[in-house]
Amino acid sequence: MAAATLSRLTRTGPIRRATHDPRWIRWTLITVALGFLALFLFVPLAAVFTEALRHGIRGYFSSFENPEALAAIRLTVLTAAIAVPLNLVFGVAAAWAIAKFGFPGKSLLITLIDLPFAVSPVISGLVFVLLFGLQGWLGPWLHEHDIKIIFAVPGIVLATIFVTFPFVARELIPLMQAQGVGEEYAALTLGASGWQTFWRITLPNIKWGLFYGVILCNARAMGEFGAVSVVSGHIRGQTNTMPLHVEILYNEYNFVAAFAVASLLALLALVTLVLKSYVEWRANLTRIPDEH
Amino acid sequence: MSIEIRNLTKHFGAFLALDNVSLTVQTGELLALLGPSGSGKTTLLRIVAGLEFADPGTGRVFFHDADVTDLATGARRVGFAFQHYALFRHMTVFENIAFGLRVRPKATRPSEEEIRRRVTELLKLVQLEQLGQRHPSQLSGGQRQRVALARALAVEPKVLLLDEPFGALDARVRKELRRWIRQLHEDIHVTTIFVTHDQDEALEVADRVVVMNQARIEQVGTPDEVYDHPATPFVCNFLGNVNLFRGRVRHGQVQLGEKEFPLSGYESVQDAPALAYVRPHEITIGTHPNGGTNLAALVKRVNSAGPLVRLDLEHQIDGTPFTVELTKAESLRLPLRAGARVYVELRNVRIFPGD
């Protein structure tokens, strides 16, 4: 009897869970979301590659034979190669200090780390011009000693470091705060030195978060336009990074070359996305559920 | 390894965590630091471990006559088990236990086979032989606690320090682990201090109990001593259920019902408030006055579930509520129901001056 009643109950109509909206609402939402994505992301991305390949594969690759394009690529890679490791070290140190210790001025430090996110990149660039430019505070002294920062590679590197320095720290601070200091204390009581504790306990626990921060930091370092544009001076073959080079080519109506270089940046974005998804997947895989 | 703590004081900002605390722990002893939260017991344990340091210039810690006050935690050779275990989440159980051996400087580091042998031995000791390749997230709370103990023991500590070792476990596992730790201590005999806020744990497991309250030590003694002869009202209150009767001390005597109890040192006091503590099982109930204290009381409620019968009573004169525990057999001999009038004999009264 009971079984019969139960089966009758379960068979009345399609199963509707509380979280399931009617079909037409679901499809409308999905269509809107996909349409939006297509309009603002897929179409521009497709346009970049279509324009770049307008004169065929040969035309595409010949764009990179230009020495100025090569110089721009080299400069971008060099800038990222300096900025990313420095921000990695800085980010880990800052996150370590903020998450594991209490000290006066801690909240001020957290605010300062966010500053580059809050300030427009153009303003960030201008700050360096004001500091190191010929009319700036340190300009005359630098000029006397024949040190060039603004309109030269050091300025570009400095501006890039400034703009990208929150990425690693921001990623690590909440992670390290959530993990607490228990494991580090445990390692110390077991006789590990501070250095051993860092390499064997702290670093393995944050490695995926750190990797994630580095990927984002690198993407921004290579793609930065505003701040770098202000300090670069746009000297062809010398102080043009890839984003700046794209702008110059475009302004000269050299569309194929402009989009070819832009396609490299777009590829970088795609690779970043893939890596980011992979890291998120791995981090979820290895994340250990809380004690309770 | 004996431990001697001399005159430790510790502030956290304006908060006084330890107030001139001194304590000696005998070699091979299993000592409980018992107290409510905020009493300073964990701070004391962490200072012994070298995870926390006392206020500068206030006191010292000795391990068997050697002053370790200024030694870093790693150099003290203590095994510390943390309240939430703090197991290394990215390592297997085996690697967790091996960690203390692997981080040793090359000169004193055991060989790989030796490490393997020692860890296997410890896994056997904590009854986790099969789980060496698991990660901490795959273990139950009780298993994690045993891994934490094995990891602490791997460095062959001279002193074992356990912070709320049963704190994060459910009641059933706690009881098992309590017995297991007592047994482990019988086997390895390492001087051990453990912190707990649970009086049952302290009384059941420890050789001696240190009762702490508000940054001070209230009493040190064997479980029997602190339970049967509490030195202060706090200890009396904190260890087990207790009934409180208020009275007056006059010329060294406190009157409770029809009986007078002496309070030494107060012979010349004319009139002062006094407190009398009586445990619920140290009270006899009768239907007639029969000498003794003969407090007249009214039965408010009878609860006979469980091995003991609990009575809620009310003192007939001043309305003081109190509870009595009787065995089932005793209660059957008495006509006990709500509203009954009874006479109460207080068999073991502890009297303290105060309000």
Interface residues (C-beta under 8 A of the other chain):
Chain A: G182 E183 Y185 A186 A187 L188 T189 L190 G191 A192 S193 Q196 R200 I201 P204 N205 T286 I288 P289 E291 H292
Chain B: A49 G50 L51 A72 T73 G74 A75 R77 V78 G79 F80 F82 H84 Y85 A86 L87 F88 R89 H90 F99 G100 V103 R104 H135 P136 S137 G141 R144 R151 A152 A154 V155 A168
